[in-house]
Amino acid sequence: MTEPFLTAKHRILRRSVRSFCDRELSPIAAQIDQEARFPWEVIEKMGPLKYFGIQASRELGGAALDSLSYAIIIEEVSRISAAIGLCLSVHNSVAVFPIMAFGTAEQQQRWVSELARGQKIGAFCLTEPNAGSDASGISATAIQEGDHYRVNANKVFVTNGGVADICLIFARTDPAAGRKGISVVVVERGTPGFVVGDLEDLCGVRANPVSSIRLYDCCVPKENLLGQSGTGLQIGLVALDTGRIGIAAQALGIAQASMEEAIRYANQRQQFGVPLSRHQVIQMMIADMATQVDAARMMIYRAAWLKDQHQTFTKASAQAKLFAAEAAGKVTDLAVQIHGGYGYSKAYAVERYYRDARVTRIYEGTSEIHRMVIAREAQKEIMSDLHIA
Ligand SMILES: Cc1cc2nc3c(=O)[nH]c(=O)nc-3n(C[C@H](O)[C@H](O)[C@H](O)COP(=O)(O)OP(=O)(O)OC[C@H]3O[C@@H](n4cnc5c(N)ncnc54)[C@H](O)[C@@H]3O)c2cc1C
């Protein structure tokens, strides 16, 4: 595997994550998908390995690794279980990261120290029944009353929702101020009025307990406001820039696993007296899979590298997420095709990969929304190069 951008440390990290996942997650990956079960027994082992605090500071219990390491961990975990890759991606990039980036020292100590050790699980609660792609359309409210906020919200499709302890809730603190009246308040499970809804019966990533979360007159101390009042949408966008690298890496892990299974199968299965892999049409499919996987990997590593160099990476991360998600769709589809009828059976892993890949084109911004972001950023870049006002 060619891996520009990576150092020897990154390669060692990849080997160690792969070995952990092959040993602990692989034997149960199909079963947890079928049973839609969150595998606490493996999650508990990931805490000491710092998979829940990949980029959090060491003082707070994290591993303080770079974004490339983050992408590698999500890719490797998703190669075995996309549902658990999703859990780690959301927890690290849109729960822990915004608290590290926008939280006060007191807030970091209070929440990140347990999140980074995997003692608590984080969630990002933006989507509502009437506000998906258009996040500015949310109707949740967090109205300040003296020393606390009264929070009312109906959040849907919350990744980790069924097990989350610390939830970043996007709500209107100033309902009259439009986009500028949205803030993030952190609400802990157990706060009176905090209700976890039924788990979604999903097509893929089924081992992740995605659920709704409802808040009924939850009283939250005013110290739980993250960043400045009215900056919720900015916090969300910054978090999602990082989150996109994670979801792109998740898509890559699924695509990598599908390609491996397809190549294995194509070399075992014989038709017309030779292994499938000897038929030129199958070789064309393998060539397309390998090219999609390599291109996605390069785009993801470039976005992560740009982030690590403190360079602008909004367009790069949106491109990586768009490309990797669409690549995962194509590669998993080809993997099913190479398996013929067996690829359509739950007896073969490619059936699960096919289902898991589909959602990467939907969450943390659909492919359509990513194209809008990329078009905006590309035009900004070119117009500034051409000095067009
Ligand atoms: C398994 C899963 C986990 C999730 N986890 C989370 C989570 O942890 N936290 C969270 O907040 N949300 C989460 N989501 C929600 C997810 O982010 C949204 O589903 C997604 O942003 C799309 O919103 P929507 O479903 O309301 O679709 P809509 O916004 O209604 O879009 C429907 C379709 O219209 C298109 N569309 C919308 N606007 C435009 C436009 N202006 N131009 C062109 N096309 C447009 C979309 O691309 C899409 O194809 C999750 C979703 C799933 C399925």
The ligand as an SDF file (V2000), in Angstrom:
LIG
                    3D

 53 58  0  0  0  0  0  0  0  0999 V2000
  -27.2050    6.8690   10.7720 C   0  0  0  0  0  0  0  0  0  0  0  0
  -27.2910    8.3720   10.9080 C   0  0  0  0  0  0  0  0  0  0  0  0
  -26.5680    8.9910   11.9100 C   0  0  0  0  0  0  0  0  0  0  0  0
  -26.6570   10.3740   12.0700 C   0  0  0  0  0  0  0  0  0  0  0  0
  -25.9820   10.9850   13.1120 N   0  0  0  0  0  0  0  0  0  0  0  0
  -26.2020   12.3070   13.3500 C   0  0  0  0  0  0  0  0  0  0  0  0
  -25.6410   12.9200   14.5400 C   0  0  0  0  0  0  0  0  0  0  0  0
  -24.9020   12.2990   15.3150 O   0  0  0  0  0  0  0  0  0  0  0  0
  -25.9620   14.2120   14.8010 N   0  0  0  0  0  0  0  0  0  0  0  0
  -26.7650   14.9410   13.9700 C   0  0  0  0  0  0  0  0  0  0  0  0
  -27.0030   16.1180   14.2750 O   0  0  0  0  0  0  0  0  0  0  0  0
  -27.2930   14.3920   12.8420 N   0  0  0  0  0  0  0  0  0  0  0  0
  -27.0420   13.1020   12.5220 C   0  0  0  0  0  0  0  0  0  0  0  0
  -27.5930   12.5180   11.4010 N   0  0  0  0  0  0  0  0  0  0  0  0
  -28.4440   13.3180   10.5360 C   0  0  0  0  0  0  0  0  0  0  0  0
  -27.7840   13.6540    9.2030 C   0  0  0  0  0  0  0  0  0  0  0  0
  -26.7030   14.5460    9.4020 O   0  0  0  0  0  0  0  0  0  0  0  0
  -28.8750   14.2060    8.2870 C   0  0  0  0  0  0  0  0  0  0  0  0
  -29.6860   13.1030    7.9280 O   0  0  0  0  0  0  0  0  0  0  0  0
  -28.3180   14.8880    7.0470 C   0  0  0  0  0  0  0  0  0  0  0  0
  -27.6500   16.0850    7.4050 O   0  0  0  0  0  0  0  0  0  0  0  0
  -29.4020   15.2080    6.0230 C   0  0  0  0  0  0  0  0  0  0  0  0
  -30.5090   15.8290    6.6220 O   0  0  0  0  0  0  0  0  0  0  0  0
  -31.9820   15.2350    6.3700 P   0  0  0  0  0  0  0  0  0  0  0  0
  -31.9430   13.7850    6.6290 O   0  0  0  0  0  0  0  0  0  0  0  0
  -32.9390   16.0530    7.1390 O   0  0  0  0  0  0  0  0  0  0  0  0
  -32.2120   15.4250    4.8110 O   0  0  0  0  0  0  0  0  0  0  0  0
  -32.7250   16.7700    4.0650 P   0  0  0  0  0  0  0  0  0  0  0  0
  -31.9400   17.9410    4.5240 O   0  0  0  0  0  0  0  0  0  0  0  0
  -34.2000   16.8240    4.1400 O   0  0  0  0  0  0  0  0  0  0  0  0
  -32.2990   16.4520    2.5640 O   0  0  0  0  0  0  0  0  0  0  0  0
  -33.0290   15.5400    1.7370 C   0  0  0  0  0  0  0  0  0  0  0  0
  -32.3780   15.5540    0.3610 C   0  0  0  0  0  0  0  0  0  0  0  0
  -32.4290   16.8750   -0.2130 O   0  0  0  0  0  0  0  0  0  0  0  0
  -31.1200   17.3150   -0.5420 C   0  0  0  0  0  0  0  0  0  0  0  0
  -31.0170   18.7580   -0.2900 N   0  0  0  0  0  0  0  0  0  0  0  0
  -31.2950   19.4400    0.8470 C   0  0  0  0  0  0  0  0  0  0  0  0
  -31.0510   20.7500    0.6820 N   0  0  0  0  0  0  0  0  0  0  0  0
  -30.6040   20.9020   -0.5860 C   0  0  0  0  0  0  0  0  0  0  0  0
  -30.1780   22.0260   -1.3660 C   0  0  0  0  0  0  0  0  0  0  0  0
  -30.1180   23.2700   -0.8560 N   0  0  0  0  0  0  0  0  0  0  0  0
  -29.7770   21.8060   -2.6370 N   0  0  0  0  0  0  0  0  0  0  0  0
  -29.8090   20.5610   -3.1630 C   0  0  0  0  0  0  0  0  0  0  0  0
  -30.1920   19.4470   -2.4770 N   0  0  0  0  0  0  0  0  0  0  0  0
  -30.5810   19.6320   -1.2090 C   0  0  0  0  0  0  0  0  0  0  0  0
  -30.1930   16.5140    0.3600 C   0  0  0  0  0  0  0  0  0  0  0  0
  -28.8760   16.4470   -0.1690 O   0  0  0  0  0  0  0  0  0  0  0  0
  -30.8910   15.1670    0.3900 C   0  0  0  0  0  0  0  0  0  0  0  0
  -30.5590   14.4500   -0.7610 O   0  0  0  0  0  0  0  0  0  0  0  0
  -27.4690   11.1420   11.1800 C   0  0  0  0  0  0  0  0  0  0  0  0
  -28.1590   10.5050   10.1520 C   0  0  0  0  0  0  0  0  0  0  0  0
  -28.0840    9.1330   10.0080 C   0  0  0  0  0  0  0  0  0  0  0  0
  -28.8590    8.4700    8.8990 C   0  0  0  0  0  0  0  0  0  0  0  0
  1  2  1  0
  2  3  1  0
  2 52  2  0
  3  4  2  0
  4  5  1  0
  4 50  1  0
  5  6  2  0
  6  7  1  0
  6 13  1  0
  7  8  2  0
  7  9  1  0
  9 10  1  0
 10 11  2  0
 10 12  1  0
 12 13  2  0
 13 14  1  0
 14 15  1  0
 14 50  1  0
 15 16  1  0
 16 17  1  0
 16 18  1  0
 18 19  1  0
 18 20  1  0
 20 21  1  0
 20 22  1  0
 22 23  1  0
 23 24  1  0
 24 25  2  0
 24 26  1  0
 24 27  1  0
 27 28  1  0
 28 29  2  0
 28 30  1  0
 28 31  1  0
 31 32  1  0
 32 33  1  0
 33 34  1  0
 33 48  1  0
 34 35  1  0
 35 36  1  0
 35 46  1  0
 36 37  1  0
 36 45  1  0
 37 38  2  0
 38 39  1  0
 39 40  1  0
 39 45  2  0
 40 41  1  0
 40 42  2  0
 42 43  1  0
 43 44  2  0
 44 45  1  0
 46 47  1  0
 46 48  1  0
 48 49  1  0
 50 51  2  0
 51 52  1  0
 52 53  1  0
M  END
$$$$
